[in-house]
Structure formats: structure tokens, C-alpha cells
Amino acid sequence: MLKHDDDIITAIASGQVESAIGVIRVSGKNSLTLLEKIFTKKPPYEHRRLYYGFIKDKQNNTLDEVIVGIFKSPQSYTGEDSFEVYSHGGLVVMNAILDRILSEGARLAEPGEFTKRAFLNGKMDLTQAEAVATVISAKSKRALMAAQNQLKGNFSKQLSKIRDRILYLMAENEVRIDHPGEDLSQMTVNDRLAILNEIKLYISRILRATEFGDHLFKGLTLLIVGKPNVGKSSLLNLIVGEEMAIVTDIPGTTRDIVKESFNIKGIPFSVLDTAGIRRTKDTIEKIGVNRSIEAINRADIILAVFDASQTLDKEDFNLINRLKFIEKPVIAVLNKTDKPTAINEHDIPIEKIIKISCITGDGLTDLENALEKIALGNFDDTQLISLNSSQKKALKKAFNICNQLSKDIKKDIDPVLISVNLLSLADYLDEVIGRITNEDMLDVMFKHFCIGK
């Protein structure tokens, strides 16, 4: 059953841009009746078939020679009868066809309305709907594949396990409320706590997967810091793969922050090359140094560059002391390893140290592997998830409710009070995937607790 009105909606799915082929999408209960009025090929129309013909205006003049694809309910994207017109891709002809469709009673689709109807008609849950936007905005092939995995419903299957366990607890608790003293449920306190811990573990893993998923789908900011002339700009050029920054032997060449976006192993990064951090009397350079210090707080990952051919000096140690109080990943990059080594690694209290030569490129692979590890943790691409901020907040609240429920169950408080928090837990999950209904809970009650036999 549709959970919205029966309006026919339409839009230019290929966008308002010139192209070889344009796509005009139409969906709604009576959309195929509308097609019959504007298309020279008349019914019957078969599901998932392409038809050749002409779109005509109301005076029977030809607007364009087209191919039309037919998608019937419930096996269409929206779950409704729908069709797509594949026309020539000029803006004039696409908008002429769009106006013709509108003239027969359709209306312009609101942003995201086709996907909204797909959700309302049970074609996808909210996590899959979120993945649609992620597929469109993917910044790399790797991000695209991970988003497609979520769109296929693989993440939804994980959430369904949480849903089932919540429903089970709700049903069991309802039995204890409605049938006190009848011992219809044989569950102990430890049994209930075990299920809650299972739910908490799932939610915790999902939250972590969304955190690292954001790194893949949205990217991270990489900051290169160090004193002047240690090779920061050379490192930027090596990572990006082209000459983005001026490289000279003169200290203080970089006066401002240089920003460039690129991918490392399919992970999007914005890299910032900063002015060398040192004491200076040069007014312009001093501004650049201050901006470099401020940028440390904004970055996701910091590459602290040192000259491996020189012993550490006061400026190096000042940088090291600044980084001690930074609660974010820091990699020490020892550059110029193509020269005789003079630096003492034991003086750098940074866990991850990478040796590199910006001249030969040695060590670049090690650096890229380290960045990938920080960005994605121990997750593989199939486990990464994209959720919006509201969905994340809902999951965090659900996790907190689980903690409260654990305390309540240990205290063996009234099942009526427990039911309130169980309902809140279900409601927070609703915000992520959809609605848990009373009918769902009743199905579990009858299936597992033999009410009415």
C-alpha cells in the first residue's frame, strides 16, 4: 500500500546539462496511462522492455525520436508504475518533453522524491536511501564500491539482527507484564543481559564503521608541518604526484598554506603544506607560521617532517613538544634518507616513523600504507557505512539506552518501567532503518512464547 498521494512525478534525471542522451524519469500510479497520451507506441507495455517511437505535443507535432523504458509496480525503483524517456540530450528538447509530461497532469519531483517513494513503498530502508546519495557523491572507485555494497542492503541485514533482538526483548518483557506469575518465559536476568550486550556490541561496531566510513566517503585533511627546508613542499609534490609547491633551498619559501585534493589508495585526502614553523622577524612569514600552528588543530592527520641528514635542533624539538598534546594521529616523516643519516630516531617520541626520500621516492609506499591504516582502521571496504548525522545520533542514544537497561535489569525493576526504555531503544533504531510496529512485536510474542497456543 502506498503511504503517500498518487501524484505522478517527473524530472530530468540526467540533469540540466547538455549531453548525448537525456533521461526524463516519470513515476506514479497512472504514469503508464500518461505515457499512452504522449508516445506513438501504444499499449500493451511489458515490464523491463524498451520501446522505440516519438514523443508528440498536443498538436501531434514530433518533439523527439526516443526510446522509452517501462518499469511496472512493484518491481520498479520506486515500487510504482514508472517509465523513463531516453531522448537526445539537448536542454531544449529535454525540457520540451518535460513540459509535455507536465501538461498531462504530472508535477515536478521534489529533490530526492523518487528515492523517498522507494523508501515509503518498502523498496529500500533508510540506510539504503542514504547510500544513494553516497553513490552519487563518491570521490573514488573504492568509495563507490563500498556505497554500492550498502545500497544492496548488506548493512541492512546487520541492522535486522539488532532489530530482531530488540523485538525479542520487547515481546518477552510484554509477556511478563501481561501474564505475571505464569512463567511463560524461562529467561533469566543473565539471559536478558546477554541479549543487551549483543545489541550494544552491534551498535558499537556500526558506530565505528560509520566513523571510518566517513573517511572513505568524505575524506580527511592531511597536514604537513616542520621547520623550514626539511622538504615539506617536496613531500607534498611527491604525494600528489605533480609540482604543486615551489621547492628551493631557501628557507621560508612557503609563506601561506598550500591546499590540494587527491586520492591515496582510493581514499580522498585534502593535503595542506604549511609555512615552516620557526621564529622569524619577517612579517609575512610570521603570519604563515601562525596559520600553520592553527591548522594543526583543524587537521585529521599530521605529517611531521624532519631532515634525516641533520641532527635535531631547537626548532625540531619545539615542534615535537607541540605535537605531544595533539590528540590525533601523527606520523613522523624522516626525509632526505638518500643522504647520510645524522638524526637520532630515539629523540622523536612519535609512535609511527616513516623514512622517505623525496628525491628517489623510496618510502612513499610505506607512507601510503600507514595513511590507509589510519583512515580505515581494521575495516575492509564491505564493512564501511555511510549514515547522516541524525542516524548517528540515534545510534549513540540507542547505545546509552542499552547501558541504562542493563542497570535496570540487574536491579530487577518493574517490567513496566523496563518497557519504557525498550520502546525508546526501538524508537531510536526506527530513525536509522524504519518503523518497529506493535504487529511486529505481537508476531514475536506468538511465535516464541505460545500466547493462546
C-alpha positions as CSV (number, residue, x, y, z in Angstrom):
1,M,0.0,0.0,0.0
2,L,1.3,3.5,-0.9
3,K,2.0,5.8,2.0
4,H,1.7,9.0,0.0
5,D,-0.6,10.5,-2.6
6,D,-0.9,9.2,-6.1
7,D,0.6,12.2,-7.9
8,I,2.7,11.4,-11.0
9,I,6.1,13.0,-10.5
10,T,8.7,13.7,-13.2
11,A,12.2,15.2,-13.5
12,I,15.2,15.3,-15.9
13,A,17.2,12.5,-14.2
14,S,20.3,13.3,-16.3
15,G,20.5,16.8,-15.0
16,Q,20.2,20.2,-16.7
17,V,23.3,19.8,-18.8
18,E,24.0,19.2,-22.5
19,S,24.8,15.6,-23.3
20,A,24.5,13.0,-26.0
21,I,21.5,11.4,-24.3
22,G,18.9,12.8,-21.9
23,V,16.9,10.9,-19.3
24,I,13.4,12.0,-18.2
25,R,12.0,9.9,-15.4
26,V,8.3,9.6,-14.6
27,S,6.7,7.7,-11.7
28,G,3.2,7.3,-10.3
29,K,0.1,5.2,-10.2
30,N,-1.2,6.3,-13.5
31,S,2.1,7.1,-15.2
32,L,1.6,4.5,-18.0
33,T,-1.7,6.0,-18.9
34,L,0.0,9.3,-19.2
35,L,2.6,7.7,-21.5
36,E,-0.1,6.5,-23.8
37,K,-1.1,10.1,-24.4
38,I,2.3,11.4,-25.4
39,F,4.0,8.4,-27.1
40,T,3.4,7.0,-30.5
41,K,3.9,3.4,-29.3
42,K,0.6,2.4,-27.7
43,P,-0.1,-0.3,-25.0
44,P,0.3,-3.0,-24.0
45,Y,3.6,-2.2,-22.3
46,E,5.7,-5.0,-20.9
47,H,7.8,-4.7,-17.7
48,R,11.5,-4.0,-18.3
49,R,11.1,-3.6,-22.1
50,L,12.4,-0.8,-24.3
51,Y,10.1,0.7,-26.9
52,Y,11.1,2.9,-29.9
53,G,8.9,5.8,-31.0
54,F,8.2,9.6,-30.9
55,I,7.1,12.0,-28.2
56,K,4.3,14.2,-29.6
57,D,2.9,17.5,-28.4
58,K,-0.8,18.2,-28.1
59,Q,-1.0,19.2,-31.8
60,N,0.6,15.9,-32.7
61,N,3.9,17.5,-33.7
62,T,7.0,15.5,-33.1
63,L,9.1,16.7,-30.1
64,D,11.8,14.0,-30.4
65,E,12.6,10.5,-31.5
66,V,13.1,8.4,-28.3
67,I,13.5,5.1,-26.6
68,V,11.1,4.5,-23.6
69,G,11.9,2.0,-20.8
70,I,8.9,0.5,-18.9
71,F,9.1,-0.4,-15.2
72,K,6.0,-1.8,-13.6
73,S,4.9,-1.9,-9.9
74,P,6.2,-3.4,-7.6
75,Q,9.4,-4.2,-9.4
76,S,10.4,-0.7,-10.3
77,Y,12.9,1.6,-8.4
78,T,10.0,3.5,-6.7
79,G,7.7,0.5,-6.3
80,E,5.2,2.3,-8.6
81,D,4.5,2.0,-12.3
82,S,7.1,4.2,-14.0
83,F,8.9,4.9,-17.2
84,E,12.0,6.6,-18.5
85,V,12.3,8.6,-21.7
86,Y,15.8,8.4,-23.3
87,S,15.9,11.4,-25.6
88,H,18.5,13.5,-27.4
89,G,20.5,15.3,-24.7
90,G,19.9,19.0,-25.7
91,L,18.4,21.2,-23.0
92,V,15.7,22.5,-25.3
93,V,14.5,19.0,-26.3
94,M,14.6,17.6,-22.8
95,N,12.7,20.5,-21.4
96,A,10.2,20.3,-24.2
97,I,9.5,16.6,-23.3
98,L,9.3,17.5,-19.6
99,D,6.8,20.3,-20.3
100,R,4.7,17.8,-22.4
101,I,4.6,15.4,-19.5
102,L,3.7,18.2,-17.1
103,S,0.9,19.2,-19.4
104,E,-0.8,15.8,-18.8
105,G,-1.1,16.3,-15.1
106,A,2.3,15.3,-13.7
107,R,4.2,17.6,-11.4
108,L,7.9,18.2,-10.9
109,A,9.5,15.8,-8.4
110,E,10.9,17.4,-5.2
111,P,14.6,16.8,-4.6
112,G,15.1,13.1,-3.7
113,E,11.4,12.3,-4.1
114,F,12.0,9.2,-6.3
115,T,14.2,7.7,-3.6
116,K,11.7,8.9,-0.9
117,R,8.9,6.9,-2.7
118,A,11.2,3.9,-3.0
119,F,11.6,4.0,0.8
120,L,7.9,4.6,1.5
121,N,7.0,1.7,-0.7
122,G,9.4,-0.7,1.0
123,K,11.9,-0.9,-1.8
124,M,14.7,0.2,0.5
125,D,15.3,1.2,4.1
126,L,16.7,4.5,5.3
127,T,20.3,3.2,5.3
128,Q,20.0,2.2,1.6
129,A,18.4,5.6,0.8
130,E,21.4,7.3,2.4
131,A,23.7,5.1,0.3
132,V,22.0,6.5,-2.9
133,A,23.5,10.0,-2.1
134,T,26.8,8.4,-1.2
135,V,27.0,6.6,-4.6
136,I,26.3,9.9,-6.4
137,S,29.0,11.8,-4.4
138,A,31.6,9.1,-4.3
139,K,35.1,10.6,-4.7
140,S,36.8,7.3,-5.8
141,K,36.1,3.9,-7.3
142,R,36.8,2.4,-3.9
143,A,34.2,4.7,-2.2
144,L,31.7,3.9,-4.9
145,M,32.0,0.1,-4.4
146,A,31.6,0.5,-0.7
147,A,28.5,2.7,-1.2
148,Q,27.1,0.1,-3.7
149,N,27.5,-2.6,-1.0
150,Q,25.4,-0.6,1.4
151,L,22.8,0.2,-1.3
152,K,22.4,-3.6,-2.0
153,G,21.2,-4.0,1.6
154,N,24.2,-5.7,3.2
155,F,24.3,-3.2,6.1
156,S,20.5,-3.5,6.4
157,K,21.0,-7.2,7.1
158,Q,23.3,-6.3,10.0
159,L,20.7,-3.9,11.4
160,S,17.9,-6.5,11.1
161,K,19.8,-8.7,13.6
162,I,19.7,-5.8,16.1
163,R,16.0,-5.3,15.3
164,D,15.2,-9.0,15.9
165,R,16.9,-9.0,19.3
166,I,15.1,-5.8,20.4
167,L,11.8,-7.3,19.3
168,Y,12.6,-10.4,21.3
169,L,13.3,-8.5,24.5
170,M,10.2,-6.3,24.0
171,A,8.0,-9.4,23.5
172,E,9.4,-11.3,26.4
173,N,9.0,-8.2,28.7
174,E,5.4,-7.8,27.5
175,V,4.7,-11.4,28.4
176,R,5.9,-10.8,32.0
177,I,3.7,-7.7,32.2
178,D,0.5,-9.3,30.8
179,H,1.0,-12.8,32.5
180,P,2.7,-12.3,35.8
181,G,3.4,-15.5,37.7
182,E,2.6,-17.8,34.8
183,D,6.3,-18.4,34.0
184,L,5.7,-18.4,30.2
185,S,9.2,-17.0,29.8
186,Q,12.1,-19.0,31.1
187,M,14.6,-16.2,30.5
188,T,16.9,-15.3,33.5
189,V,18.4,-11.9,34.3
190,N,21.7,-13.1,32.7
191,D,19.9,-14.2,29.6
192,R,18.4,-10.6,29.2
193,L,21.8,-9.0,29.9
194,A,23.4,-11.3,27.3
195,I,21.0,-10.1,24.6
196,L,21.5,-6.5,25.6
197,N,25.3,-6.9,25.4
198,E,24.9,-8.4,22.0
199,I,22.9,-5.4,20.9
200,K,25.4,-3.0,22.4
201,L,28.2,-4.8,20.6
202,Y,26.4,-4.5,17.2
203,I,25.7,-0.8,17.7
204,S,29.3,-0.1,18.8
205,R,30.7,-1.8,15.7
206,I,28.3,0.2,13.5
207,L,29.3,3.5,15.0
208,R,33.0,2.6,14.4
209,A,32.2,1.6,10.9
210,T,30.5,4.9,10.2
211,E,33.4,6.8,11.7
212,F,35.9,5.1,9.3
213,G,33.3,5.1,6.5
214,D,33.3,8.9,6.7
215,H,37.0,8.8,6.0
216,L,36.4,6.9,2.8
217,F,33.3,8.7,1.6
218,K,34.1,12.3,2.7
219,G,37.9,12.3,3.1
220,L,40.4,13.5,5.6
221,T,42.7,16.5,5.9
222,L,46.4,15.8,5.9
223,L,48.7,18.5,7.4
224,I,52.4,18.7,6.6
225,V,54.4,20.5,9.3
226,G,58.0,21.0,10.1
227,K,60.7,23.7,10.3
228,P,61.8,25.4,7.0
229,N,63.7,23.5,4.4
230,V,63.1,20.0,5.7
231,G,61.3,19.0,2.5
232,K,57.6,19.7,3.3
233,S,56.9,21.1,-0.2
234,S,58.9,18.2,-1.8
235,L,56.8,15.8,0.2
236,L,53.6,17.4,-1.0
237,N,54.7,17.2,-4.6
238,L,55.7,13.5,-4.1
239,I,52.3,12.6,-2.5
240,V,50.2,14.5,-5.1
241,G,52.4,13.3,-8.0
242,E,53.0,16.7,-9.5
243,E,54.7,20.0,-8.8
244,M,52.1,21.8,-6.6
245,A,54.5,23.8,-4.4
246,I,57.7,25.8,-5.0
247,V,60.8,23.9,-3.9
248,T,64.1,25.7,-3.3
249,D,67.0,25.6,-0.9
250,I,66.0,28.9,0.5
251,P,64.3,28.6,4.0
252,G,60.8,30.2,4.3
253,T,59.8,29.9,0.6
254,T,56.2,28.7,1.6
255,R,54.5,31.7,3.2
256,D,50.9,30.5,3.3
257,I,49.1,27.2,3.4
258,V,49.0,25.3,0.1
259,K,46.0,23.0,-0.3
260,E,45.4,20.2,-2.8
261,S,42.9,17.3,-3.0
262,F,43.8,13.8,-4.3
263,N,43.4,10.1,-3.6
264,I,45.7,7.7,-1.8
265,K,44.6,4.1,-2.4
266,G,41.1,5.3,-3.2
267,I,40.8,7.4,0.0
268,P,40.2,11.1,-0.6
269,F,42.6,13.5,1.1
270,S,43.0,17.2,1.3
271,V,46.7,17.9,1.9
272,L,47.9,21.1,3.4
273,D,51.5,22.2,3.0
274,T,52.3,24.8,5.7
275,A,54.9,27.5,6.2
276,G,57.8,26.3,8.2
277,I,57.3,26.6,11.9
278,R,60.1,28.7,13.3
279,R,60.8,32.1,15.0
280,T,61.0,34.8,12.3
281,K,61.1,38.6,12.0
282,D,59.6,38.5,8.5
283,T,56.1,39.9,9.0
284,I,54.6,37.9,6.1
285,E,56.3,34.7,7.1
286,K,55.2,35.2,10.7
287,I,51.6,35.2,9.6
288,G,52.2,32.0,7.7
289,V,53.8,30.4,10.7
290,N,50.8,31.4,12.9
291,R,48.4,29.9,10.3
292,S,50.4,26.7,10.3
293,I,50.1,26.4,14.1
294,E,46.3,27.0,13.9
295,A,46.0,24.4,11.1
296,I,47.3,21.7,13.4
297,N,44.1,21.8,15.3
298,R,41.9,21.5,12.2
299,A,43.7,18.6,10.6
300,D,42.8,14.9,10.8
301,I,46.3,13.5,10.4
302,I,49.6,15.3,10.8
303,L,52.8,14.5,9.0
304,A,55.7,16.0,11.0
305,V,58.7,16.2,8.6
306,F,62.3,16.2,9.8
307,D,65.6,16.3,7.9
308,A,67.2,12.9,8.5
309,S,70.5,14.2,7.3
310,Q,70.7,16.6,10.2
311,T,70.6,16.3,14.0
312,L,67.5,17.6,15.7
313,D,67.8,21.3,16.7
314,K,65.8,23.6,18.9
315,E,63.1,24.3,16.2
316,D,62.6,20.5,15.7
317,F,62.2,20.0,19.5
318,N,59.7,22.9,19.7
319,L,57.6,21.2,17.1
320,I,57.8,17.8,18.9
321,N,56.7,19.5,22.1
322,R,53.7,21.0,20.3
323,L,52.7,17.6,18.9
324,K,52.8,15.9,22.3
325,F,49.5,17.5,23.2
326,I,47.7,16.8,20.0
327,E,45.1,14.0,20.3
328,K,45.1,12.9,16.6
329,P,47.3,10.6,14.5
330,V,50.8,11.9,13.9
331,I,53.4,10.3,11.6
332,A,57.0,11.4,11.8
333,V,58.4,11.6,8.3
334,L,62.2,11.4,8.2
335,N,63.1,12.9,4.8
336,K,66.3,13.1,2.8
337,T,67.2,9.4,3.5
338,D,69.2,9.4,0.3
339,K,71.9,11.3,2.2
340,P,73.9,10.0,5.1
341,T,71.7,9.8,8.2
342,A,72.5,12.0,11.2
343,I,69.2,12.1,13.0
344,N,68.6,10.1,16.2
345,E,65.1,8.5,16.0
346,H,65.0,7.9,19.7
347,D,64.7,11.6,20.2
348,I,61.4,11.6,18.4
349,P,58.6,10.3,20.8
350,I,56.2,9.7,18.0
351,E,54.9,6.1,17.6
352,K,54.8,5.9,13.8
353,I,58.0,6.9,12.0
354,I,58.4,6.6,8.2
355,K,61.7,7.0,6.4
356,I,61.5,8.6,3.0
357,S,63.4,10.3,0.2
358,C,61.5,12.9,-1.8
359,I,64.3,12.7,-4.4
360,T,64.1,8.9,-5.1
361,G,60.6,8.2,-3.9
362,D,61.8,5.5,-1.5
363,G,59.4,5.1,1.4
364,L,56.4,6.6,-0.3
365,T,54.6,3.2,-0.4
366,D,55.2,2.8,3.4
367,L,53.7,6.2,4.0
368,E,50.7,5.5,1.8
369,N,50.1,2.2,3.7
370,A,50.3,4.0,7.0
371,L,47.8,6.6,5.9
372,E,45.4,3.9,4.7
373,K,45.7,2.1,8.1
374,I,44.9,5.3,10.0
375,A,42.0,6.2,7.6
376,L,40.2,2.8,7.6
377,G,41.4,1.0,10.7
378,N,40.8,-2.7,10.6
379,F,37.7,-2.4,8.5
380,D,37.5,-3.7,4.9
381,D,35.5,-1.8,2.3
382,T,32.5,-4.1,2.7
383,Q,32.1,-3.1,6.3
384,L,32.2,0.7,5.9
385,I,29.0,2.6,6.3
386,S,27.6,6.0,5.4
387,L,25.0,7.5,7.7
388,N,23.8,11.0,8.2
389,S,24.2,12.9,11.4
390,S,20.7,12.2,12.7
391,Q,21.2,8.5,12.2
392,K,24.5,8.6,14.1
393,K,22.9,10.5,17.0
394,A,20.1,8.0,17.1
395,L,22.6,5.1,17.3
396,K,24.5,6.8,20.1
397,K,21.3,7.4,22.0
398,A,20.4,3.7,21.5
399,F,23.7,2.7,22.9
400,N,23.1,4.8,26.0
401,I,19.7,3.3,26.5
402,C,21.2,-0.1,26.4
403,N,23.5,0.9,29.3
404,Q,20.5,2.1,31.3
405,L,18.6,-1.1,30.5
406,S,21.5,-3.2,31.8
407,K,21.4,-1.3,35.1
408,D,17.6,-1.7,35.3
409,I,17.6,-5.4,34.6
410,K,20.3,-6.0,37.1
411,K,18.1,-4.3,39.7
412,D,15.2,-6.4,38.6
413,I,12.9,-3.3,38.4
414,D,9.3,-3.5,37.3
415,P,8.9,-4.8,33.7
416,V,6.5,-1.9,33.0
417,L,9.4,0.6,33.6
418,I,11.7,-1.5,31.5
419,S,9.2,-1.4,28.7
420,V,9.6,2.3,28.5
421,N,13.3,2.1,27.8
422,L,12.8,-0.8,25.5
423,L,10.4,1.3,23.5
424,S,12.9,4.2,23.4
425,L,15.5,1.8,22.2
426,A,13.2,0.7,19.4
427,D,12.3,4.3,18.5
428,Y,16.0,5.2,18.1
429,L,16.5,2.3,15.8
430,D,13.5,3.5,13.9
431,E,15.4,6.7,13.0
432,V,18.0,4.6,11.3
433,I,16.1,1.9,9.4
434,G,12.3,2.4,9.7
435,R,9.4,1.5,11.9
436,I,9.1,-1.3,14.5
437,T,5.3,-1.8,14.9
438,N,3.2,-3.4,17.5
439,E,2.3,-6.0,14.9
440,D,6.0,-6.9,14.7
441,M,6.1,-7.4,18.5
442,L,2.9,-9.5,18.5
443,D,4.3,-11.8,15.8
444,V,7.3,-12.5,18.0
445,M,5.2,-13.0,21.1
446,F,3.0,-15.6,19.4
447,K,6.0,-17.3,17.8
448,H,8.2,-17.6,20.8
449,F,6.0,-17.5,23.9
450,C,3.0,-19.6,22.8
451,I,0.3,-17.0,23.8
452,G,-3.0,-18.6,23.0
453,K,-1.2,-21.7,21.9
